Amino acid sequence: MRDSSLEERLRDLGLSSYEAKAYVSLVSLGPSEPKKVAKDAKIPYTSAYPALRNLEEKGWVEQVISKPVTYRAKKPGKVKDMVAARLEDAFGALDRIYKTEATEDAELVYTLRGNEKVLAKVYELLRGTRKSLMVVAPAMGLEDAKLMGLLEEAVGRGAKVRAICDEEAVGLLPPGVEIRTGNQVAFDLLVDDKVALIGLPDHSACGWIDSPAVASHFKQFLELLWSTSSPV
């Protein structure tokens, strides 16, 4: 019997449900065609290929044969090192931002734990958006109807809203949001160039700061992500 908790833990790392199921199947099956993966993972065949393609873009699997298309899971240890390195980069950037501030301002950095508390803060920040908003997140970080509604309201108020997400999340975002795609493992917000938030994609924890000085440094990091992401 497949360990569903394993798939849930992979979702915590930013994979969608289908991506997590497909990767676990490939690890078990070895090199396989999408049809075989779909059957083993119990996901729709029409969803298997996009999931595998996304996994390839994220560096979790590789295509070993082009006809018929056949994928192979990369070794879990290598994937773990890759994910750890990306998280280290993300939180390293936040740490560098933190260290640029004077000691007395460091107290302005707050942490929250728990899905309900984190989302409440995210909702509060989105409601307060007036001029600009940058969102960086994998699909699982955007699978919240209220969050999407607040993004739509921000657009309606005339705010410039930009988002960097994976391809699966593109269809979740409301009209008016300027979108680019790229592989993301964290949930980031930059509101009106003065409030910065970085959290886990499942909204279980986050850190945020209300400081234009810190936000300006964080903006440089996000603008670099924007410039290296793919336009939609």
C-alpha positions in Angstrom: 0.0 0.0 0.0 1.3 3.4 -0.9 2.3 5.7 2.0 0.0 8.7 1.6 1.8 10.6 4.3 5.0 10.5 2.2 3.1 12.2 -0.6 1.8 14.8 1.8 5.4 15.5 3.0 6.4 16.0 -0.6 3.6 18.5 -1.0 5.0 20.4 2.0 8.1 20.9 -0.2 6.1 22.6 -2.9 4.9 19.8 -5.1 1.4 19.5 -6.3 -0.6 16.4 -5.4 -0.1 14.9 -8.9 3.6 15.7 -8.9 4.1 14.1 -5.5 2.2 11.0 -6.6 4.1 10.8 -9.9 7.5 11.1 -8.2 6.8 8.4 -5.6 5.6 6.1 -8.5 8.8 6.8 -10.5 10.9 6.0 -7.5 9.1 2.7 -7.1 8.8 1.8 -10.8 12.1 2.9 -12.3 12.2 4.4 -15.8 8.6 4.6 -17.0 6.3 6.1 -19.6 3.6 8.6 -18.4 0.8 6.1 -19.0 2.4 3.6 -16.7 3.1 6.3 -14.1 -0.6 7.4 -14.3 -1.8 3.9 -13.7 0.5 3.2 -10.7 0.0 6.7 -9.1 -3.8 6.5 -9.7 -3.9 9.9 -11.4 -5.6 10.8 -14.7 -3.4 10.0 -17.7 -4.0 13.5 -19.1 -2.5 14.9 -15.9 0.5 12.6 -15.7 2.5 14.1 -18.5 2.2 17.7 -17.3 3.1 16.5 -13.8 6.2 14.8 -15.0 7.2 17.7 -17.2 6.9 20.0 -14.2 9.0 17.6 -12.1 11.6 17.7 -14.8 11.7 21.5 -14.8 12.0 21.4 -11.0 14.9 19.0 -11.2 13.2 16.0 -9.6 13.1 13.7 -12.7 14.8 13.4 -16.0 13.7 12.3 -19.4 15.8 9.3 -20.5 14.1 8.4 -23.8 12.2 10.7 -26.2 10.2 8.1 -28.2 8.3 6.8 -26.4 8.7 9.5 -23.7 10.2 7.9 -20.7 11.1 9.5 -17.4 13.3 8.4 -14.5 13.3 9.7 -11.0 16.5 11.4 -9.8 17.9 9.8 -6.7 16.0 11.0 -3.6 19.3 12.0 -1.9 20.2 14.3 -4.8 16.8 15.8 -4.8 17.0 16.4 -1.1 20.3 18.2 -1.5 18.9 20.3 -4.3 15.8 21.3 -2.3 17.9 22.0 0.7 20.2 24.3 -1.3 17.2 26.2 -2.7 15.7 26.7 0.8 19.2 27.7 2.0 19.4 30.3 -0.7 15.9 31.7 0.1 16.4 31.9 3.8 20.0 33.1 3.3 18.7 36.0 1.3 16.3 36.8 4.1 19.1 36.5 6.7 21.2 38.9 4.7 18.3 41.4 4.6 17.9 41.0 8.4 21.6 41.7 9.0 21.5 44.9 7.0 19.2 46.5 9.6 20.3 48.3 12.7 20.0 46.3 16.0 17.1 48.3 17.2 15.2 47.5 14.0 15.8 43.8 14.2 12.9 43.6 16.7 10.6 44.4 13.9 11.1 40.9 12.4 8.2 38.7 13.5 7.6 35.0 13.1 4.3 33.2 13.0 3.6 29.5 13.2 0.4 27.7 12.3 -1.7 27.8 9.1 -4.5 29.9 10.6 -2.1 32.6 12.0 0.0 32.7 8.8 -3.0 33.0 6.5 -4.5 35.7 8.7 -1.4 37.8 8.3 -1.3 37.1 4.5 -4.9 38.2 4.3 -4.2 41.4 6.3 -1.3 42.3 4.1 -3.3 41.7 0.9 -6.2 43.8 2.2 -3.7 46.6 2.9 -2.1 46.6 -0.6 -2.5 50.0 -2.3 0.2 50.5 -4.9 2.1 47.3 -5.6 2.3 43.6 -4.7 4.8 40.9 -5.6 3.8 37.3 -4.9 6.2 34.3 -5.3 4.8 30.9 -4.6 4.4 27.3 -5.9 0.9 26.1 -6.7 0.2 24.8 -3.2 0.8 28.2 -1.8 -2.0 29.7 -4.0 -4.6 27.0 -3.5 -6.7 29.2 -1.2 -9.9 30.8 -2.5 -9.9 33.7 -0.1 -6.3 34.5 -1.0 -7.2 34.6 -4.7 -10.2 36.8 -4.0 -8.0 39.3 -2.1 -5.5 39.3 -5.0 -8.4 40.2 -7.3 -9.5 43.0 -5.0 -6.0 44.4 -5.0 -6.0 44.5 -8.8 -9.4 46.2 -8.6 -8.0 48.9 -6.4 -5.5 49.7 -9.1 -2.5 48.0 -7.5 0.2 46.6 -9.8 0.1 42.9 -8.9 2.9 40.6 -10.2 3.3 36.8 -9.5 6.1 34.3 -10.0 4.7 30.8 -9.8 5.0 27.3 -11.3 3.0 26.5 -14.5 0.3 24.7 -12.5 -0.6 27.8 -10.6 -1.0 30.0 -13.6 -4.7 29.1 -14.0 -5.4 29.9 -10.3 -4.5 33.6 -10.5 -7.2 36.2 -11.3 -7.2 38.4 -14.4 -5.0 41.5 -14.2 -2.1 39.8 -12.4 1.1 39.9 -14.4 2.6 36.4 -14.3 6.0 34.8 -14.8 6.8 31.2 -14.2 9.7 29.6 -12.4 10.4 26.9 -9.8 9.6 28.1 -6.3 9.9 26.5 -2.9 8.8 29.3 -0.6 5.9 31.7 -0.3 7.0 35.4 -0.6 5.1 38.7 -0.4 6.3 42.2 -1.0 3.6 44.8 -0.3 3.8 48.4 -1.4 7.6 48.1 -1.2 7.5 48.4 2.6 6.3 45.0 4.0 8.1 41.8 3.3 7.0 38.2 4.2 8.7 34.9 3.5 7.1 31.6 4.5 6.7 27.9 3.8 4.5 27.0 0.9 1.9 25.3 3.1 1.6 28.4 5.2 2.6 26.6 8.4 5.2 29.2 9.3 6.5 32.6 8.1 8.6 35.6 9.0 7.6 39.2 8.2 8.8 42.7 8.7 7.3 46.1 8.2 10.3 48.2 7.2 10.8 50.1 3.9 14.6 49.7 4.4 14.4 45.9 4.6 11.8 45.7 2.0 14.0 47.6 -0.5 16.7 44.9 -0.1 14.1 42.1 -0.4 12.7 43.8 -3.5 16.2 43.5 -5.2 16.1 39.8 -4.6 12.5 39.4 -6.0 13.3 41.6 -9.0 16.2 39.3 -9.8 13.8 36.3 -9.6 11.4 38.2 -11.9 14.0 39.0 -14.5 15.2 35.4 -14.6 11.6 33.9 -14.8 9.7 33.1 -17.9 6.9 35.5 -19.1 3.4 34.0 -19.6 
